Amino acid sequence: MSAMNTELFEALTAVAKEKGISPEVLVEKIQTALVIAIKKDYPRSEDISFNIDIAKGKFDVCINKEVVETEDDVDDDANQIDLAAANKISKKYKVGDTCVIKLNTRHFGRIAAQTAKQVIKQGIKEVEREQLLEQWGSLQNEAMNVKVQKVEPDTGNAIVEINGTEVTLFKNDQIPGEYISSGDTVKVYISGVSANDRRPTLRISRTHNNLVLKLFESEIPEVAEGIVEVRAVSREAGIRSKVAVMSNDENVDAIGACIGPARSRIMSICDELCGEKIDMLLFSEDPCEFIKQALKPADVVAVDIPFDEDGEIAERVCTVTVPDNQLSLAIGNKGQNAKLAARLTGFKIDIRPESGFYGDANE
């Protein structure tokens, strides 16, 4: 065992212990690394085996070859060996056996060892990510209140606490214009687990579309119970959202339930989103009707969608006609209304007035 490989095992064992990774998992990652390293020197070898002992910091690496009768019978010297050569390794080998040829791990050299280190490092990062998913899997795709521990003055990133663990709410995941300070409690959406350059971490956001959905579920009983369903959300965080809803009970007004008495429910959600305006609209399975709803508060005269000969939508584009005096309202400030409608419906939307002047209002 070379000093280089001994140091490698010591370092890996220390990292595994620190991260709480089992020796069995570490062995698997080492094997993956060694395959890559060996393939650099033995690219045509098809059968490589390992015997790794983490406790002793040792490993055997072998290339296995089929034993054939004579040198003339060797068609593939990377995977075959003649009987005479095999018997120099062990007299027990016969034609048809698998000859196990141990490799000197020092032969891999510094470059191979470095490759192994990098692959194992990445493997450990994957294991950490799996452990994080197991630990926090129940929180994924949920929204929760978190307490701000501190705000980094240079970056504006906020450090929050989730189940006793510090997680970063990055500045670009905060609602534009909001001011977060130490001690505040804010609601975040947990979108999953992400691996950065150092270690995996939870991804949290206040700009994610699904934060709006989760707020509707928490503030509106009819949504939580499935009586009213949120079918689509498009959002310009901190400015405006469009939310398409439908009722699964003909006796329940979907929009009225979401707005609440004296607008109490919708205002509670807007307050949590720093005053973000929310347009409520009815979802429709009819794409033309859905696009009309999505462009509200503007009135729509007609929606033209191209269909193929089978009656299917040929392309998710449409031309919308609005009254002349509704054109600017349909497009919105800096095209915002049309952009949000396009995101909500999944259609590219061209808007024109009844007079015929063509105005392009695409996302």
C-alpha positions in Angstrom: 0.0 0.0 0.0 1.5 3.3 -1.1 1.6 6.3 1.3 -0.5 8.2 -1.2 -3.3 5.6 -1.0 -3.0 5.3 2.7 -3.5 9.1 3.0 -6.4 8.9 0.6 -8.2 6.3 2.8 -7.5 8.2 5.9 -8.9 11.4 4.4 -12.0 9.6 3.0 -12.7 7.8 6.3 -12.5 11.1 8.2 -14.9 12.7 5.8 -17.3 9.8 5.9 -17.3 9.9 9.7 -17.9 13.6 9.8 -20.8 13.3 7.3 -22.3 10.2 8.9 -21.8 8.1 5.8 -21.6 4.3 6.3 -18.4 2.4 5.3 -20.4 0.3 2.9 -21.5 3.4 1.0 -17.9 4.7 1.0 -16.7 1.4 -0.5 -19.2 1.8 -3.3 -18.0 5.3 -4.1 -14.3 4.2 -4.0 -15.1 1.4 -6.5 -16.7 3.9 -8.8 -13.6 6.1 -8.6 -11.2 3.1 -9.2 -13.1 2.0 -12.3 -12.5 5.4 -13.8 -8.8 5.4 -12.7 -8.2 1.9 -14.0 -9.9 2.6 -17.3 -7.4 5.3 -18.0 -4.6 2.8 -18.0 -6.6 -0.3 -19.1 -9.3 1.1 -21.4 -10.2 -2.2 -23.0 -10.5 -4.3 -19.9 -14.0 -5.6 -19.4 -13.8 -7.4 -16.0 -12.4 -5.5 -13.1 -12.8 -6.6 -9.5 -12.1 -5.1 -6.1 -11.5 -6.3 -2.5 -11.7 -3.2 -0.2 -11.1 -3.2 3.5 -11.9 0.3 4.9 -10.9 -0.7 8.5 -7.4 -1.6 7.4 -7.2 1.1 4.7 -6.3 -1.5 2.1 -7.7 -2.6 -1.3 -6.9 -5.1 -4.0 -7.7 -4.3 -7.5 -7.7 -7.1 -10.1 -8.2 -7.4 -13.8 -9.8 -10.8 -14.8 -8.9 -12.5 -18.0 -10.2 -15.7 -19.7 -7.5 -18.4 -19.9 -7.0 -19.8 -23.4 -4.7 -22.6 -24.6 -1.9 -20.8 -26.4 -0.7 -17.3 -27.4 -2.2 -18.0 -30.9 -5.6 -18.4 -29.3 -5.5 -14.9 -27.7 -7.8 -12.7 -29.8 -8.1 -10.0 -27.2 -5.1 -9.5 -25.0 -6.9 -7.1 -22.7 -9.4 -9.8 -21.7 -7.6 -13.1 -22.5 -4.4 -14.7 -21.3 -2.7 -17.9 -22.5 -2.4 -20.9 -20.2 1.4 -20.6 -19.8 1.2 -17.0 -18.7 -1.6 -17.7 -16.4 0.3 -20.6 -14.8 3.1 -18.1 -13.9 0.6 -16.4 -11.7 -0.9 -19.7 -10.3 -0.5 -23.3 -11.3 -4.1 -23.9 -10.5 -5.4 -22.2 -13.7 -6.8 -24.3 -16.5 -8.2 -23.4 -20.0 -11.6 -21.8 -19.5 -10.8 -20.5 -16.0 -10.8 -16.8 -15.1 -7.3 -15.6 -14.3 -7.2 -13.0 -11.5 -4.3 -10.5 -12.1 -3.6 -8.2 -9.2 -2.6 -4.7 -10.0 -0.2 -2.6 -8.1 -2.2 0.4 -7.0 0.9 2.6 -7.2 0.8 2.1 -10.9 -2.2 4.3 -11.2 -0.1 7.3 -10.3 -0.9 10.7 -8.9 -3.3 11.6 -11.7 -5.4 8.5 -11.2 -5.5 9.0 -7.5 -6.6 12.6 -8.0 -9.4 11.4 -10.3 -10.4 8.9 -7.6 -10.5 11.7 -5.0 -12.7 13.9 -7.2 -15.2 11.1 -8.0 -15.4 10.0 -4.4 -15.9 13.6 -3.3 -18.8 13.9 -5.7 -20.1 10.6 -4.5 -20.1 11.8 -0.9 -21.9 14.9 -2.0 -24.6 12.7 -3.6 -24.9 10.7 -0.4 -25.2 13.9 1.6 -28.0 15.0 -0.7 -29.8 11.7 -0.3 -29.5 12.0 3.5 -30.8 15.5 3.3 -33.8 14.4 1.3 -34.5 11.6 3.8 -34.2 14.1 6.7 -36.3 16.8 5.2 -38.3 14.9 2.6 -41.6 15.6 4.4 -41.0 19.4 4.0 -40.3 19.3 0.3 -42.9 21.2 -1.8 -44.4 22.7 1.4 -44.5 26.3 2.8 -43.7 27.1 6.3 -43.0 30.0 8.6 -39.3 30.4 9.5 -37.4 32.8 11.8 -34.7 35.0 10.4 -31.5 34.5 12.4 -29.4 37.1 10.6 -29.1 39.0 7.3 -25.7 39.2 5.6 -25.0 42.9 5.0 -22.9 42.4 1.9 -25.2 40.0 0.0 -28.6 40.6 1.5 -28.9 36.8 2.0 -31.0 35.9 5.0 -30.1 33.0 7.3 -33.2 31.3 8.6 -33.8 28.3 10.9 -35.7 25.2 9.8 -35.9 22.4 12.4 -32.8 23.6 14.2 -30.8 23.9 11.0 -29.6 27.1 9.3 -30.7 27.5 5.7 -30.0 30.4 3.4 -32.8 32.5 1.8 -30.8 34.0 -1.0 -31.5 37.6 -2.0 -32.8 36.6 -5.5 -35.3 34.3 -3.8 -36.7 37.2 -1.7 -39.6 39.3 -2.9 -38.2 42.4 -4.7 -38.4 45.4 -2.5 -39.1 43.6 0.7 -37.0 44.3 3.8 -36.1 41.4 5.9 -34.3 41.8 9.2 -33.1 39.6 12.1 -35.9 38.3 14.2 -38.5 38.5 11.5 -40.8 35.5 10.8 -41.5 35.0 7.1 -43.2 32.2 5.1 -41.0 30.4 2.5 -41.7 27.7 0.0 -39.3 24.7 0.2 -38.7 23.6 -3.4 -36.3 20.8 -2.8 -32.7 20.0 -2.1 -29.8 21.5 -4.1 -26.1 20.8 -4.1 -23.9 23.8 -4.1 -20.1 23.8 -4.4 -19.7 23.0 -0.7 -22.6 20.9 0.4 -26.2 20.1 -0.3 -28.8 22.4 1.2 -32.5 23.1 1.2 -33.8 25.4 -1.5 -36.2 27.9 -0.1 -38.0 30.8 -1.9 -40.5 33.6 -1.5 -40.7 34.2 -5.3 -41.8 30.7 -6.3 -45.2 30.4 -7.9 -46.1 27.6 -5.5 -45.8 29.9 -2.5 -49.0 31.5 -3.7 -50.6 28.1 -4.1 -49.6 27.1 -0.5 -50.9 30.4 0.9 -54.3 29.8 -0.8 -54.4 26.3 0.8 -53.6 27.7 4.3 -55.8 30.8 4.2 -58.9 29.4 2.3 -60.6 26.4 3.8 -62.4 25.6 0.5 -59.0 25.2 -1.3 -57.6 23.1 1.5 -60.6 20.8 1.4 -60.5 20.5 -2.4 -63.9 22.2 -2.9 -62.2 25.0 -4.8 -59.2 24.1 -6.9 -56.3 26.3 -7.9 -55.6 25.2 -11.5 -52.8 27.6 -12.5 -50.6 30.4 -11.1 -48.4 33.0 -12.9 -46.5 35.5 -11.0 -44.2 38.6 -11.1 -43.1 38.4 -7.5 -43.8 41.5 -5.5 -45.9 43.1 -8.3 -48.7 40.9 -9.5 -50.0 37.4 -9.8 -52.8 35.8 -11.8 -54.5 32.8 -10.1 -57.0 30.6 -12.0 -59.5 28.7 -9.9 -62.5 26.5 -10.4 -65.2 25.1 -8.1 -65.9 21.4 -7.7 -69.2 22.3 -6.1 -71.8 24.1 -8.1 -73.1 25.8 -4.9 -69.7 27.4 -4.2 -68.4 30.5 -6.0 -64.7 29.8 -6.5 -63.6 33.5 -6.8 -65.9 34.6 -3.9 -64.5 31.9 -1.6 -60.9 33.0 -2.4 -61.6 36.7 -1.9 -63.5 36.2 1.3 -65.8 38.5 3.3 -64.7 42.1 2.8 -61.7 40.8 0.8 -60.3 39.5 4.1 -58.8 36.2 2.7 -57.2 37.6 -0.4 -55.8 40.6 1.6 -54.2 38.3 4.1 -52.3 36.6 1.2 -51.4 39.9 -0.4 -50.0 41.2 2.9 -47.8 38.1 3.2 -46.5 38.8 -0.3 -45.6 42.4 0.5 -48.7 43.9 -1.1 -48.4 41.9 -4.3 -51.6 42.4 -6.4 -53.6 39.2 -7.1 -55.9 38.9 -10.1 -58.5 36.1 -9.5 -60.1 34.5 -12.6 -62.0 31.4 -13.5 -60.3 28.5 -15.1 -61.8 26.9 -18.2 -61.0 23.8 -20.1 -61.9 25.8 -23.3 -58.6 27.4 -24.2 -60.4 30.4 -25.9 -62.4 31.1 -22.8 -59.4 30.6 -20.5 -57.4 33.1 -22.5 -60.3 35.6 -22.3 -60.3 35.2 -18.5 -56.5 35.4 -18.3 -56.4 38.8 -20.0 -58.8 40.4 -17.5 -59.4 43.1 -16.4 -59.4 43.8 -20.2 -62.5 42.8 -22.3 -61.8 40.4 -25.1 -63.9 40.4 -28.3 -62.5 37.2 -29.9 -59.7 34.6 -29.5 -58.4 32.9 -32.6 -56.4 29.7 -32.1 -55.2 27.6 -35.1 -56.5 24.0 -35.2 -55.3 21.2 -37.4 -57.6 19.0 -39.6 -58.2 16.7 -36.6 -59.5 19.5 -34.5 -56.4 19.6 -32.3 -54.5 22.7 -31.4 -51.9 23.0 -34.1 -49.7 25.4 -32.2 -50.0 27.1 -28.8 -50.3 30.6 -30.3 -53.4 32.8 -30.6 -54.5 36.1 -31.8 -56.7 38.1 -29.5 -59.0 41.0 -30.5 -59.9 43.6 -28.0 -61.8 46.9 -28.2 -59.6 49.8 -29.2 -59.9 51.5 -25.9 -58.9 48.2 -24.1 -55.6 47.6 -25.9 -53.3 49.2 -23.4 -55.2 47.5 -20.5 -54.9 44.1 -22.2 -51.2 44.5 -22.8 -50.6 46.1 -19.4 -47.7 48.3 -18.1 -44.5 47.1 -19.8 -46.5 44.2 -21.2 -47.1 42.7 -17.8 -50.8 41.7 -18.2 -50.1 39.9 -21.5 -47.0 38.2 -20.1 -48.7 36.9 -17.1 -51.6 35.7 -19.2 -49.2 33.9 -21.6 -47.5 32.2 -18.6 -50.8 31.2 -17.1 -52.3 29.7 -20.2 -49.2 28.4 -21.9 -50.1 30.3 -25.1 -48.1 32.9 -27.1 -50.6 35.8 -27.3 -50.7 38.4 -30.0 -53.2 41.3 -29.2 -54.8 43.5 -31.7 -57.5 46.2 -31.5 -60.8 45.9 -33.4 -59.7 48.8 -35.7 -57.1 46.4 -37.2 -53.9 47.9 -36.0 -51.8 45.0 -35.0 -50.1 45.2 -31.6 -47.6 42.5 -30.5 -48.0 41.5 -26.8 -46.0 38.3 -26.5 -44.0 37.0 -23.6 
